[in-house]
Amino acid sequence: MFLIGLSFIVALVAAGALYFVSVDKRTTTGYDTTYPFRNFASLPFLLVIAVVAFESITIVPPGNVGVQVTLGKTNVDNVLTEGVTFVNPISSVKNVNVQLQRAQLENQSAGTKDMQQVHTDIVVNYRLTPNMVPTIYKEFGLNVADKVLAPAISEVFKTVTGQYTSEELIIKREEVSGKILERLQAKVLPFDITVSNISLVNFGFGKAYQDAIDAKMVATQSKLKAEQDLQRIEVEAKSRIAQAEGEAKAIKIQAEAIQSNGGAAYVQLQWIEKWNGALPSTVVGADTKTLMSIGK
C-alpha cells in the first residue's frame, strides 16, 4: 500500500513536469512556445502499474499460512497457502507458522494434596489449525503461546497436581503427565490449538521435603538389602544343615554296612586290599612306651 501511494505521487509529479515543460523558440514573428515532452506525460504511470503488479504477488514460506489484512480488516474467509499467491495489492499479508512449535513455562509451582509445594518446568509441543489461522490471528495476533497456552498450562498443572500427594507425584509421574495433557488438550481445543505432547522437567519439591524423600528412599533400600541378606543367610544355613544330615546318613550307612559284613574282620580286609605293600618305618610297642625304627 505504501509503495503504491509513493509510486503514484512520483508518477504524478513526473507526468506534470513532462506535460508542462515548455521550450521557447525565436521566430521571425516573435517567440513560439512548444511542449516537446507532453506526449510522454503518461509514461510515469507505467511505474504505478508495475508497483501494483509487484504488490499483487506474495510468497508464503513453507510451514506457514498467510493471513490477508485489507485496510485494517482481517480476511477470515481466505487462507493463503504456501507458495506464490495473488492478493489484493492494497492488502498486507501476515505469515503465521503452522509447524509443530514448542512452548516452555519455567519454574511453575503448585500445591499437592498433602500440602507440599512442587516446582517444575513445563514443555508443551503444539500446532495451530491451518484453516483457522485467520480467526486465531484476528482474536489473539501472533503471540498465541503467551495469550492462550501459558495461562491454560498453569491452570491445568495446578488443578491436576492438587489431586495427588507428593509421593504419588513421584510414583505416578506418567499418569500425572497424561492427565495434564488430556485436560490441556480439551481446554485449548476451542481456540483451534492442538497440543501433541507435554513434559515435566526439573521436577522437584522444597529442599527440606526433598531431603526427607531421599532419606526415606535410602532407608527403604537398606531394608530391602537387609531382607535379601537374611534370606541368603537362611538359604545357606538350610544348605549346611542338609549337607550335615547327608554326611550323617552316609556315615550311618557305612557303619551298618561294616557291621553287616563282619565288623573288625571286614575293616581288616579293606585295609589289606588298600595296602601298597610297604612296611611301616616306625612301630610302637603294645605298652605305647617302646618305639622302634625299622630300617628299609
C-alpha positions in Angstrom: 0.0 0.0 0.0 2.8 2.4 0.9 4.7 1.7 -2.3 1.7 2.1 -4.4 0.9 5.5 -2.9 4.5 6.6 -3.2 4.8 5.5 -6.8 1.6 7.3 -7.7 2.9 10.6 -6.2 6.2 10.2 -8.0 4.4 9.4 -11.3 2.1 12.4 -10.9 4.9 14.8 -10.3 6.9 13.4 -13.2 3.9 13.5 -15.5 3.2 17.1 -14.6 6.7 18.0 -15.3 6.7 16.4 -18.7 3.3 17.9 -19.5 4.1 21.5 -18.6 7.8 21.8 -19.5 8.0 24.2 -22.5 10.6 25.4 -24.9 10.5 29.0 -26.3 11.9 29.2 -29.9 12.5 32.6 -31.6 10.9 33.1 -34.9 10.6 35.9 -37.4 7.4 37.0 -35.9 8.5 36.6 -32.2 8.7 33.6 -29.8 7.0 30.3 -30.4 6.3 28.2 -27.3 6.4 24.4 -27.7 5.9 21.4 -25.3 8.2 18.7 -26.6 7.7 16.2 -23.7 3.9 16.4 -23.5 3.4 13.2 -25.5 5.5 11.4 -22.8 3.5 12.6 -19.8 1.7 9.3 -19.4 4.8 7.2 -19.2 5.5 7.7 -15.5 2.2 6.0 -14.7 3.7 2.8 -16.0 5.7 2.8 -12.8 2.4 2.8 -10.8 1.2 -0.2 -12.9 4.5 -2.1 -12.2 4.3 -1.4 -8.5 0.7 -2.6 -8.3 1.6 -5.8 -10.2 4.5 -6.4 -7.8 2.3 -5.8 -4.7 -0.3 -8.2 -6.0 2.1 -11.1 -5.7 3.2 -12.6 -2.4 5.2 -15.7 -1.4 4.2 -17.7 1.7 7.1 -19.7 3.2 7.0 -23.4 3.8 5.3 -24.4 7.0 3.3 -21.2 7.1 -0.1 -19.9 6.0 -0.8 -16.3 5.1 -3.4 -14.0 6.6 -4.6 -11.2 4.4 -5.3 -7.8 6.1 -7.0 -5.2 3.9 -7.2 -1.6 5.3 -7.1 -3.0 8.9 -9.7 -5.7 8.3 -8.7 -9.4 8.6 -10.0 -11.6 5.8 -11.1 -14.7 7.9 -12.5 -16.5 4.8 -9.3 -16.7 2.8 -6.3 -18.7 4.0 -3.2 -18.2 1.8 -1.3 -21.5 1.4 2.5 -21.7 1.0 3.9 -20.7 -2.4 3.2 -17.9 -4.8 -0.2 -16.3 -4.3 -2.0 -13.3 -5.9 -3.6 -10.9 -3.4 -5.3 -7.6 -3.3 -2.4 -5.1 -4.0 -3.6 -2.8 -1.1 -3.6 -5.7 1.4 -0.8 -6.8 3.7 0.0 -10.4 4.4 1.0 -11.8 7.8 2.8 -15.2 7.7 1.8 -17.5 10.6 3.7 -20.7 11.5 1.6 -23.8 11.5 4.5 -26.3 12.1 5.0 -28.1 15.4 6.1 -25.4 17.9 7.4 -25.5 21.4 6.2 -23.5 24.4 8.1 -23.6 27.8 7.0 -22.4 31.2 9.8 -22.2 33.7 9.7 -22.6 37.5 6.0 -23.4 37.8 4.8 -24.2 41.3 1.7 -25.8 42.7 0.4 -27.4 46.0 -0.1 -31.1 46.4 -2.9 -33.0 48.1 -0.8 -33.3 51.3 0.0 -29.5 51.3 3.6 -29.8 49.8 5.0 -27.4 47.3 6.2 -28.8 44.0 8.0 -27.0 41.3 8.8 -27.9 37.7 9.4 -26.6 34.1 6.7 -27.5 31.7 7.4 -28.0 28.0 4.5 -28.3 25.5 4.5 -29.1 21.8 1.6 -27.6 19.9 0.5 -26.5 16.5 -2.2 -24.2 15.1 -5.1 -25.5 12.9 -4.2 -24.1 9.4 -7.7 -23.3 8.1 -8.5 -21.4 11.4 -5.4 -19.3 11.5 -7.1 -16.1 10.2 -9.6 -16.3 13.1 -6.8 -17.0 15.6 -4.8 -14.0 14.2 -7.9 -11.8 14.5 -8.5 -12.8 18.1 -5.0 -13.1 19.5 -2.5 -11.9 17.0 0.8 -13.8 16.6 1.6 -14.3 20.3 -0.7 -17.3 20.9 1.7 -19.0 23.3 1.6 -16.2 25.9 -2.0 -15.2 25.5 -3.7 -18.6 25.4 -1.3 -21.5 26.1 0.6 -20.2 29.1 -2.5 -19.4 31.3 -4.1 -22.7 30.3 -1.0 -24.8 31.1 -0.5 -23.1 34.5 -4.2 -23.6 35.5 -4.3 -27.3 34.4 -1.0 -28.1 36.1 -2.2 -26.6 39.4 -5.6 -28.4 39.2 -4.1 -31.8 38.5 -1.2 -31.6 40.9 -3.7 -30.8 43.7 -5.3 -34.2 43.2 -2.2 -36.2 44.1 0.0 -36.5 47.2 3.7 -35.7 46.9 4.6 -39.4 47.0 2.1 -40.2 44.3 3.5 -37.4 42.0 6.8 -39.3 42.1 5.4 -42.8 41.7 2.7 -41.9 39.1 4.6 -39.3 37.1 3.5 -40.7 33.7 -0.2 -40.8 34.9 0.1 -37.2 36.1 1.6 -36.0 32.7 -1.1 -37.9 30.8 -3.9 -36.3 32.8 -2.4 -32.8 32.4 -2.1 -33.4 28.6 -5.7 -34.6 28.4 -7.1 -31.6 30.3 -4.9 -29.1 28.4 -6.0 -30.5 25.0 -9.6 -30.1 26.0 -9.1 -26.6 27.3 -7.3 -25.2 24.2 -9.3 -27.0 21.6 -11.9 -24.2 21.3 -9.0 -21.9 20.3 -8.1 -24.2 17.4 -4.8 -25.2 19.1 -3.7 -28.8 19.0 -1.4 -30.0 21.9 0.5 -33.2 21.0 2.9 -33.6 24.0 3.8 -32.3 27.4 6.9 -32.9 29.5 7.6 -32.1 33.2 11.3 -31.4 33.5 13.4 -30.4 36.6 10.7 -31.8 38.8 11.2 -31.4 42.5 10.0 -30.3 45.9 11.2 -27.9 48.6 14.7 -28.7 50.0 13.6 -29.9 53.4 11.0 -32.3 51.9 13.3 -33.4 49.2 15.9 -34.4 51.8 13.2 -36.3 53.7 12.3 -38.2 50.5 15.9 -39.0 49.8 16.4 -40.3 53.4 13.2 -42.4 53.1 14.4 -43.9 49.8 17.8 -44.8 51.4 16.0 -46.4 54.4 13.8 -48.4 52.0 16.8 -49.6 50.0 18.6 -50.6 53.2 15.6 -52.5 54.4 15.3 -54.4 51.2 19.0 -55.2 51.3 18.7 -56.5 54.9 15.8 -58.7 53.9 17.7 -60.1 51.0 20.8 -60.8 53.2 18.5 -62.5 55.7 17.0 -64.7 53.0 20.5 -65.6 51.8 21.7 -66.5 55.3 18.6 -68.7 55.8 19.2 -70.5 52.5 22.9 -71.0 53.3 22.0 -72.4 56.8 19.5 -74.7 55.3 22.1 -75.9 52.8 24.6 -76.6 55.6 22.0 -78.5 57.6 21.1 -80.5 54.6 24.8 -81.2 53.9 25.4 -82.3 57.5 22.3 -84.5 57.5 23.6 -86.1 54.3 27.0 -86.8 55.8 25.5 -88.3 58.9 23.3 -90.6 56.9 26.3 -91.6 54.8 28.3 -92.5 58.0 25.4 -94.4 59.4 25.0 -96.4 56.1 28.8 -97.2 56.2 28.6 -98.3 59.8 25.7 -100.5 59.1 27.5 -102.0 56.1 30.6 -102.7 58.2 28.5 -104.5 60.8 26.6 -106.5 58.3 29.9 -107.7 56.7 31.7 -109.0 59.8 32.7 -105.9 61.7 36.5 -105.8 62.5 37.3 -108.6 60.1 35.7 -106.6 57.3 37.7 -103.5 58.2 41.0 -105.5 58.2 40.1 -107.0 54.8 39.5 -103.5 53.4 42.9 -102.4 54.9 44.7 -105.3 53.2 43.1 -104.5 49.9 44.2 -100.9 50.1 47.8 -101.8 51.4 50.5 -100.8 49.0 53.0 -103.4 50.2 55.3 -101.1 52.1 56.1 -101.8 55.7 55.8 -99.0 58.3 59.1 -97.4 59.2 58.2 -97.0 62.9 56.4 -99.5 65.3 55.0 -98.6 68.7 55.1 -101.3 71.3 52.0 -102.7 73.0 52.6 -100.7 76.1 52.9 -97.5 73.9 56.3 -96.8 75.6 58.5 -98.7 73.2 59.4 -97.0 69.9 61.4 -99.0 67.3 62.8 -97.8 64.0 62.8 -100.4 61.3 65.3 -99.9 58.5 64.4 -100.4 54.9 
